[in-house]
Amino acid sequence: MADANEPQWYAVYTKPRAEKKLREHLARHAIEHYLPLVRRRKKWSDRYKWVEEPVFSSYVFVKIAASERLRVLRLPHAVYIVSRDNAPLPIAEETITLLRIAVDRFAETLTVRSSNDIASGERVRVIAGPFAGHEATVLSRRGKAYVVVNFAALEQAVEVEIPVSNLERIPAESLTPS
């Protein structure tokens, strides 16, 4: 177990669209923090504009000792520190380092998806790769998704390993009958 006075990284949940405001308050209070931002091109009604968006909506990372948690939560726009079993959940220094590298070097291609958004048995559409455009059923998950691609004419099933990033959910209302 880590020393309570040893600073560790934590994720602070913010009020909606208040990540940059909380970052300003953290800086004013000399609290070490990290708000990963990516530059995206957004379309307005009359033009395109480049904006910096948080990689993780409503989250800012702080490096604090356990005794400083209340100090952070008293800041405007801070809602709570991400916890498990009523204890703040520390984030490994290595994780923050890897996140910094990903944002610094791969910002233009960086996409964030929930690791729980596609489940076994779910129907998906392949959006990239050699099976792009085909529908499949997720067989299992292990970082990447294994999908079963059914070829009805052959009355066979082929198991293919496809990265989760190449899949999209098929809303229930648009499922084609099997």
URMO-V539840 format. One record per backbone hydrogen bond with DSSP energy under -0.5 kcal/mol. NH is the residue of the N-H (numbers start at 0). CO is the residue of the C=O. E is the energy in kcal/mol with one decimal. If there is no record, write none. Layout:
NH_CO_E, NH_CO_E
This chain:
5_2_-1.6, 6_4_-0.6, 7_63_-2.8, 8_90_-0.9, 9_61_-2.5, 11_9_-0.5, 11_59_-3.4, 12_10_-0.5, 12_79_-3.2, 13_57_-2.5, 14_76_-1.9, 17_14_-1.6, 21_17_-2.4, 22_18_-2.2, 23_19_-1.8, 24_20_-1.8, 25_21_-2.7, 26_22_-2.3, 27_23_-2.3, 28_24_-1.7, 29_26_-1.6, 30_25_-2.8, 31_29_-0.5, 31_62_-0.5, 33_60_-2.6, 35_33_-0.6, 37_52_-2.7, 39_37_-0.6, 39_50_-3.2, 41_39_-0.6, 41_48_-3.5, 43_41_-0.6, 43_46_-3.9, 48_41_-2.8, 50_39_-3.0, 52_37_-3.1, 52_50_-0.6, 54_35_-2.8, 56_54_-0.6, 58_55_-1.7, 59_11_-2.0, 60_33_-2.5, 61_9_-2.6, 62_31_-2.4, 63_7_-2.4, 63_61_-0.7, 65_3_-1.9, 66_3_-0.7, 67_64_-2.2, 68_65_-1.3, 71_67_-1.8, 72_68_-2.4, 73_69_-1.4, 74_71_-1.5, 77_74_-1.5, 78_12_-3.1, 79_12_-1.2, 81_10_-2.7, 83_86_-2.6, 86_83_-1.3, 88_81_-2.7, 89_87_-0.8, 90_8_-2.8, 94_91_-0.6, 95_91_-1.6, 96_92_-2.4, 97_93_-2.6, 98_94_-2.2, 99_95_-2.5, 100_96_-2.2, 101_97_-2.6, 102_98_-2.5, 103_99_-2.8, 104_100_-2.8, 105_101_-2.0, 106_102_-0.7, 108_105_-1.2, 109_105_-1.0, 109_106_-0.5, 112_110_-0.5, 116_113_-1.2, 120_137_-3.3, 121_118_-1.8, 123_135_-2.8, 124_167_-2.7, 125_133_-2.9, 126_165_-3.2, 127_165_-0.9, 131_128_-1.8, 132_125_-3.7, 133_130_-2.3, 135_123_-2.7, 136_147_-2.1, 137_121_-2.6, 138_145_-3.1, 139_145_-1.2, 141_143_-2.7, 143_141_-1.6, 144_161_-1.6, 145_139_-2.4, 146_144_-0.6, 146_159_-2.5, 147_136_-3.7, 148_146_-0.6, 148_157_-2.6, 149_147_-0.7, 150_155_-1.9, 151_149_-0.8, 153_150_-1.0, 154_150_-1.0, 154_151_-0.6, 155_150_-1.3, 157_148_-2.1, 159_146_-2.4, 159_157_-0.6, 161_144_-2.6, 161_159_-0.6, 165_162_-2.1, 166_163_-2.0, 167_124_-1.9, 169_122_-1.5, 170_168_-0.6, 173_170_-2.0, 174_171_-1.3
